[in-house]
Amino acid sequence: MKNYLLNRLRINIKSIGKIEDNIQDKIIINNSNIKKKEILKDKHFQNILSNQYKPNKIAVVICFHFKEKRLKTLEYNILNINKYNFQKDLTIITNDITKKNQEKIHKIIRDKIKNYSIITVKNLPDDNFLPWYSINVMWEKIKSKSFSHFMFLEDDIIVNSENISYWIYFRKILKKFNLVPNFLRCETYDGKYYSVDNPKRISKTKMPTILTKTKNYGFINSKYPYSGMYLMDRDLLKIFLKSSASKIDFGFTHKIMRSLYPIKELANISYAYFSVPNGYHNKLVLPFEGNKIPPYCIIQHKDLKYSKYKSLNTTGHGTININELIK
Protein backbone atom coordinates (compact mmCIF):
# COMPACT_ATOMS: atom_id res chain seq x y z
CA MET A 1 0.00 0.00 0.00
CA LYS A 2 2.83 2.38 0.83
CA ASN A 3 4.45 1.84 -2.56
CA TYR A 4 1.10 2.35 -4.28
CA LEU A 5 0.52 5.68 -2.53
CA LEU A 6 4.03 6.85 -3.32
CA ASN A 7 3.57 5.96 -6.98
CA ARG A 8 0.23 7.81 -7.16
CA LEU A 9 1.89 10.83 -5.53
CA ARG A 10 4.69 10.71 -8.10
CA ILE A 11 2.18 10.63 -10.97
CA ASN A 12 0.16 13.53 -9.52
CA ILE A 13 3.26 15.67 -9.00
CA LYS A 14 4.33 14.92 -12.56
CA SER A 15 0.91 15.99 -13.83
CA ILE A 16 1.06 19.21 -11.84
CA GLY A 17 4.44 19.92 -13.41
CA LYS A 18 2.99 19.53 -16.91
CA ILE A 19 0.08 21.84 -16.04
CA GLU A 20 2.54 24.40 -14.69
CA ASP A 21 4.56 24.22 -17.94
CA ASN A 22 1.42 24.73 -20.05
CA ILE A 23 0.36 27.73 -17.99
CA GLN A 24 3.86 29.19 -18.22
CA ASP A 25 3.79 28.80 -22.02
CA LYS A 26 0.51 30.73 -22.22
CA ILE A 27 1.86 33.50 -19.96
CA ILE A 28 4.92 33.87 -22.18
CA ILE A 29 2.82 34.20 -25.35
CA ASN A 30 0.43 36.69 -23.73
CA ASN A 31 3.34 38.81 -22.52
CA SER A 32 4.97 39.19 -25.92
CA ASN A 33 6.13 42.79 -26.39
CA ILE A 34 6.25 42.40 -30.16
CA LYS A 35 2.79 43.13 -31.49
CA LYS A 36 1.47 40.78 -34.12
CA LYS A 37 1.35 43.47 -36.74
CA GLU A 38 3.10 43.71 -40.04
CA ILE A 39 6.70 43.75 -38.87
CA LEU A 40 7.59 41.07 -41.42
CA LYS A 41 6.58 40.97 -45.06
CA ASP A 42 6.26 38.05 -47.44
CA LYS A 43 8.96 39.62 -49.60
CA HIS A 44 11.47 39.27 -46.75
CA PHE A 45 11.28 35.52 -47.22
CA GLN A 46 10.72 35.45 -50.98
CA ASN A 47 13.78 37.60 -51.76
CA ILE A 48 16.25 36.04 -49.36
CA LEU A 49 18.08 34.03 -52.02
CA SER A 50 18.19 36.85 -54.57
CA ASN A 51 21.38 38.22 -52.99
CA GLN A 52 24.24 36.63 -51.13
CA TYR A 53 24.99 38.33 -47.84
CA LYS A 54 28.59 37.82 -46.80
CA PRO A 55 30.61 38.59 -43.69
CA ASN A 56 33.62 40.82 -44.26
CA LYS A 57 35.69 38.28 -42.36
CA ILE A 58 34.61 35.47 -40.07
CA ALA A 59 36.44 33.91 -37.13
CA VAL A 60 35.54 30.24 -36.85
CA VAL A 61 36.32 28.23 -33.72
CA ILE A 62 35.91 24.45 -33.76
CA CYS A 63 35.93 22.41 -30.59
CA PHE A 64 37.65 19.09 -31.31
CA HIS A 65 38.36 16.62 -28.55
CA PHE A 66 40.98 14.47 -30.23
CA LYS A 67 40.04 10.97 -31.28
CA GLU A 68 41.70 9.30 -34.23
CA LYS A 69 38.43 8.08 -35.67
CA ARG A 70 36.98 11.63 -35.63
CA LEU A 71 39.64 13.11 -37.89
CA LYS A 72 37.56 12.25 -40.96
CA THR A 73 34.61 14.20 -39.54
CA LEU A 74 36.86 17.16 -38.81
CA GLU A 75 38.31 17.02 -42.31
CA TYR A 76 34.80 17.00 -43.81
CA ASN A 77 34.06 20.16 -41.82
CA ILE A 78 37.32 21.79 -42.94
CA LEU A 79 36.54 21.02 -46.59
CA ASN A 80 33.16 22.71 -46.18
CA ILE A 81 34.66 25.83 -44.54
CA ASN A 82 37.21 26.00 -47.34
CA LYS A 83 34.32 26.55 -49.77
CA TYR A 84 33.36 29.86 -48.13
CA ASN A 85 33.83 32.61 -50.71
CA PHE A 86 34.76 35.19 -48.09
CA GLN A 87 37.66 35.68 -45.70
CA LYS A 88 37.90 33.22 -42.84
CA ASP A 89 40.19 32.55 -39.93
CA LEU A 90 40.05 29.12 -38.25
CA THR A 91 40.97 28.12 -34.72
CA ILE A 92 40.88 24.53 -33.51
CA ILE A 93 40.73 24.08 -29.75
CA THR A 94 41.63 20.61 -28.58
CA ASN A 95 42.79 18.75 -25.51
CA ASP A 96 46.43 18.32 -24.55
CA ILE A 97 47.68 15.98 -27.26
CA THR A 98 51.08 14.86 -28.53
CA LYS A 99 52.93 16.72 -31.27
CA LYS A 100 52.35 13.70 -33.49
CA ASN A 101 48.58 14.05 -33.12
CA GLN A 102 48.82 17.82 -33.57
CA GLU A 103 50.54 17.15 -36.89
CA LYS A 104 47.61 14.97 -37.94
CA ILE A 105 45.32 17.96 -37.48
CA HIS A 106 47.72 20.28 -39.29
CA LYS A 107 47.85 17.87 -42.19
CA ILE A 108 44.11 18.05 -42.90
CA ILE A 109 44.04 21.87 -42.66
CA ARG A 110 47.24 23.39 -44.05
CA ASP A 111 46.48 22.87 -47.76
CA LYS A 112 42.89 24.04 -47.41
CA ILE A 113 42.77 27.07 -45.15
CA LYS A 114 45.52 29.68 -45.08
CA ASN A 115 44.83 31.40 -41.77
CA TYR A 116 44.46 28.89 -38.97
CA SER A 117 45.81 27.94 -35.57
CA ILE A 118 45.57 24.99 -33.20
CA ILE A 119 45.27 25.58 -29.47
CA THR A 120 45.85 22.71 -27.08
CA VAL A 121 44.37 23.12 -23.61
CA LYS A 122 46.63 21.79 -20.90
CA ASN A 123 45.48 20.64 -17.47
CA LEU A 124 41.89 20.34 -18.62
CA PRO A 125 39.97 19.49 -15.40
CA ASP A 126 37.24 17.68 -17.35
CA ASP A 127 36.62 17.01 -21.06
CA ASN A 128 33.27 18.76 -20.79
CA PHE A 129 35.00 22.08 -20.09
CA LEU A 130 36.80 22.16 -23.45
CA PRO A 131 34.11 24.20 -25.34
CA TRP A 132 34.35 26.94 -22.71
CA TYR A 133 37.91 27.74 -23.80
CA SER A 134 36.38 29.13 -26.99
CA ILE A 135 35.41 32.20 -24.92
CA ASN A 136 39.10 33.06 -24.55
CA VAL A 137 39.58 32.79 -28.30
CA MET A 138 36.60 35.03 -29.03
CA TRP A 139 37.96 37.66 -26.63
CA GLU A 140 41.15 37.75 -28.69
CA LYS A 141 39.41 37.73 -32.08
CA ILE A 142 37.05 40.60 -31.30
CA LYS A 143 40.05 42.85 -30.62
CA SER A 144 40.70 42.82 -34.35
CA LYS A 145 38.28 45.13 -36.14
CA SER A 146 38.75 43.14 -39.34
CA PHE A 147 36.37 40.45 -38.06
CA SER A 148 32.70 41.14 -38.66
CA HIS A 149 31.33 37.74 -37.58
CA PHE A 150 32.22 34.97 -35.18
CA MET A 151 31.15 31.33 -35.27
CA PHE A 152 31.59 28.45 -32.87
CA LEU A 153 31.10 24.88 -34.05
CA GLU A 154 31.14 21.46 -32.54
CA ASP A 155 33.41 19.41 -34.80
CA ASP A 156 30.51 17.55 -36.48
CA ILE A 157 28.33 20.61 -37.24
CA ILE A 158 28.38 21.59 -40.92
CA VAL A 159 27.38 25.18 -41.74
CA ASN A 160 27.46 26.30 -45.37
CA SER A 161 27.66 29.74 -47.01
CA GLU A 162 23.92 29.85 -47.62
CA ASN A 163 23.29 29.30 -43.89
CA ILE A 164 25.53 32.25 -43.04
CA SER A 165 23.94 34.44 -45.72
CA TYR A 166 20.46 33.71 -44.30
CA TRP A 167 21.61 34.60 -40.79
CA ILE A 168 23.12 37.93 -41.82
CA TYR A 169 20.02 38.86 -43.81
CA PHE A 170 17.49 38.20 -41.04
CA ARG A 171 19.75 39.39 -38.24
CA LYS A 172 19.30 42.95 -39.55
CA ILE A 173 15.52 42.56 -39.56
CA LEU A 174 15.21 40.93 -36.13
CA LYS A 175 17.91 42.91 -34.32
CA LYS A 176 15.67 45.72 -33.12
CA PHE A 177 13.46 43.16 -31.36
CA ASN A 178 16.46 41.58 -29.61
CA LEU A 179 15.77 38.32 -31.44
CA VAL A 180 18.33 36.24 -33.32
CA PRO A 181 17.76 33.93 -36.32
CA ASN A 182 18.38 30.30 -35.43
CA PHE A 183 19.42 27.14 -37.26
CA LEU A 184 17.81 23.72 -37.26
CA ARG A 185 20.29 20.91 -36.62
CA CYS A 186 19.34 17.86 -38.65
CA GLU A 187 20.56 14.40 -39.49
CA THR A 188 20.04 12.79 -42.87
CA TYR A 189 19.03 9.17 -42.67
CA ASP A 190 17.43 6.96 -45.29
CA GLY A 191 17.03 9.98 -47.58
CA LYS A 192 15.06 12.03 -45.03
CA TYR A 193 15.93 14.91 -42.71
CA TYR A 194 15.26 14.54 -39.00
CA SER A 195 15.35 17.27 -36.37
CA VAL A 196 17.95 16.45 -33.72
CA ASP A 197 17.05 18.86 -30.93
CA ASN A 198 13.26 18.99 -30.84
CA PRO A 199 11.78 16.06 -28.88
CA LYS A 200 8.27 16.95 -30.04
CA ARG A 201 6.55 18.94 -32.77
CA ILE A 202 6.37 22.74 -32.53
CA SER A 203 2.88 24.26 -32.45
CA LYS A 204 2.37 27.70 -33.98
CA THR A 205 -0.60 28.27 -31.67
CA LYS A 206 1.28 27.36 -28.50
CA MET A 207 4.71 28.84 -29.15
CA PRO A 208 5.60 32.53 -29.65
CA THR A 209 5.51 33.45 -33.34
CA ILE A 210 5.99 36.47 -35.57
CA LEU A 211 3.89 36.33 -38.73
CA THR A 212 3.65 38.22 -41.97
CA LYS A 213 0.30 39.81 -42.79
CA THR A 214 -0.67 36.86 -44.96
CA LYS A 215 0.48 34.43 -42.24
CA ASN A 216 2.23 32.42 -44.93
CA TYR A 217 5.66 33.13 -43.45
CA GLY A 218 7.13 33.88 -40.08
CA PHE A 219 9.40 32.93 -37.21
CA ILE A 220 8.68 30.58 -34.33
CA ASN A 221 10.37 30.43 -30.95
CA SER A 222 11.08 26.82 -29.95
CA LYS A 223 11.64 25.77 -26.34
CA TYR A 224 14.48 23.60 -27.66
CA PRO A 225 16.76 25.96 -29.65
CA TYR A 226 20.04 24.05 -29.33
CA SER A 227 22.00 23.53 -32.57
CA GLY A 228 25.56 22.70 -31.50
CA MET A 229 26.94 26.07 -32.66
CA TYR A 230 26.44 29.80 -32.65
CA LEU A 231 26.94 32.64 -35.12
CA MET A 232 27.30 36.23 -33.90
CA ASP A 233 28.13 39.63 -35.29
CA ARG A 234 30.33 42.07 -33.36
CA ASP A 235 27.45 43.67 -31.44
CA LEU A 236 26.03 40.35 -30.32
CA LEU A 237 29.41 38.93 -29.32
CA LYS A 238 30.36 42.04 -27.32
CA ILE A 239 27.14 41.80 -25.33
CA PHE A 240 27.65 38.10 -24.74
CA LEU A 241 31.29 38.36 -23.64
CA LYS A 242 30.53 41.15 -21.16
CA SER A 243 27.43 39.41 -19.78
CA SER A 244 26.99 36.81 -17.05
CA ALA A 245 25.99 34.36 -19.81
CA SER A 246 29.66 33.93 -20.74
CA LYS A 247 30.33 32.46 -17.29
CA ILE A 248 29.81 28.79 -16.46
CA ASP A 249 27.74 29.62 -13.37
CA PHE A 250 25.02 31.27 -15.48
CA GLY A 251 23.57 27.94 -16.64
CA PHE A 252 23.59 26.46 -13.14
CA THR A 253 21.39 29.24 -11.78
CA HIS A 254 18.92 29.19 -14.70
CA LYS A 255 16.06 26.72 -14.20
CA ILE A 256 15.41 25.96 -17.89
CA MET A 257 19.07 25.73 -18.86
CA ARG A 258 19.86 23.56 -15.87
CA SER A 259 17.16 21.08 -16.90
CA LEU A 260 18.02 20.98 -20.63
CA TYR A 261 21.77 21.25 -21.10
CA PRO A 262 24.92 19.54 -19.78
CA ILE A 263 27.84 21.84 -19.01
CA LYS A 264 29.59 21.44 -22.39
CA GLU A 265 26.44 22.47 -24.29
CA LEU A 266 26.02 25.58 -22.14
CA ALA A 267 29.05 27.19 -23.79
CA ASN A 268 27.23 27.73 -27.09
CA ILE A 269 23.63 28.20 -25.98
CA SER A 270 23.89 30.44 -22.87
CA TYR A 271 23.74 33.66 -24.92
CA ALA A 272 20.22 32.73 -26.05
CA TYR A 273 18.93 32.95 -22.47
CA PHE A 274 20.45 36.29 -21.53
CA SER A 275 18.25 39.38 -21.81
CA VAL A 276 15.37 37.47 -23.41
CA PRO A 277 12.58 39.68 -24.82
CA ASN A 278 9.35 39.60 -22.86
CA GLY A 279 7.09 36.92 -24.30
CA TYR A 280 9.78 34.51 -25.55
CA HIS A 281 11.40 31.36 -24.18
CA ASN A 282 14.81 32.46 -25.51
CA LYS A 283 16.21 34.87 -28.11
CA LEU A 284 16.41 32.37 -30.98
CA VAL A 285 13.70 32.13 -33.63
CA LEU A 286 13.35 29.72 -36.53
CA PRO A 287 11.86 30.69 -39.93
CA PHE A 288 9.00 28.83 -41.54
CA GLU A 289 7.12 28.95 -44.83
CA GLY A 290 3.63 27.57 -44.40
CA ASN A 291 4.37 24.61 -42.14
CA LYS A 292 7.77 23.88 -43.64
CA ILE A 293 11.29 24.71 -42.53
CA PRO A 294 13.20 26.45 -45.37
CA PRO A 295 16.45 24.74 -46.39
CA TYR A 296 18.62 27.83 -45.88
CA CYS A 297 18.40 27.49 -42.06
CA ILE A 298 19.07 23.74 -41.94
CA ILE A 299 22.53 22.71 -40.77
CA GLN A 300 23.94 19.20 -40.84
CA HIS A 301 24.83 17.06 -37.87
CA LYS A 302 27.44 14.90 -39.56
CA ASP A 303 27.35 12.10 -36.99
CA LEU A 304 24.21 9.98 -36.93
CA LYS A 305 23.69 9.81 -33.19
CA TYR A 306 19.90 10.01 -33.10
CA SER A 307 18.02 9.37 -36.36
CA LYS A 308 19.77 6.09 -37.14
CA TYR A 309 18.55 4.68 -33.84
CA LYS A 310 15.17 6.41 -33.67
CA SER A 311 13.31 3.12 -33.11
CA LEU A 312 15.22 2.82 -29.82
CA ASN A 313 14.96 6.50 -28.92
CA THR A 314 12.41 7.21 -26.21
CA THR A 315 13.20 10.93 -25.85
CA GLY A 316 11.90 12.01 -29.28
CA HIS A 317 15.24 13.48 -30.36
CA GLY A 318 16.07 12.62 -33.96
CA THR A 319 12.68 11.01 -34.60
CA ILE A 320 10.71 13.87 -36.20
CA ASN A 321 10.88 14.43 -39.96
CA ILE A 322 11.51 18.14 -40.50
CA ASN A 323 8.54 18.33 -42.89
CA GLU A 324 6.33 17.42 -39.93
CA LEU A 325 8.09 19.48 -37.26
CA ILE A 326 5.78 22.52 -37.33
CA LYS A 327 2.04 22.16 -36.90
Secondary structure, 3 states (H helix, E strand, C coil): CHHHHHHHHHHHHHHHHHHHHHHHHHHHHHCCCCCCCCCECHHHHHCCCCCCCCCCEEEEEEECCCCHHHHHHHHHHHHHHHCCCCEEEEEEEEECCCHHHHHHHHHHHCCCCCCEEEEEECCCCCHHHHHHHHHHHHHHHCCCCCCCEEEEEECCEECCHHHHHHHHHHHHHHHHHCCEECCEEEEEECCEEEECCCCCCECCCCCCEEEECCCCEEEECCCCCCCCEEEEEHHHHHHHHHCHHHCCHHHHCCHHHHHHCCHHHHHHHHHHHCCCCCCCCCCEEEEEECCECCHHHEEEECCCCCHHHHHHCCCCCCCEEHHHCEC
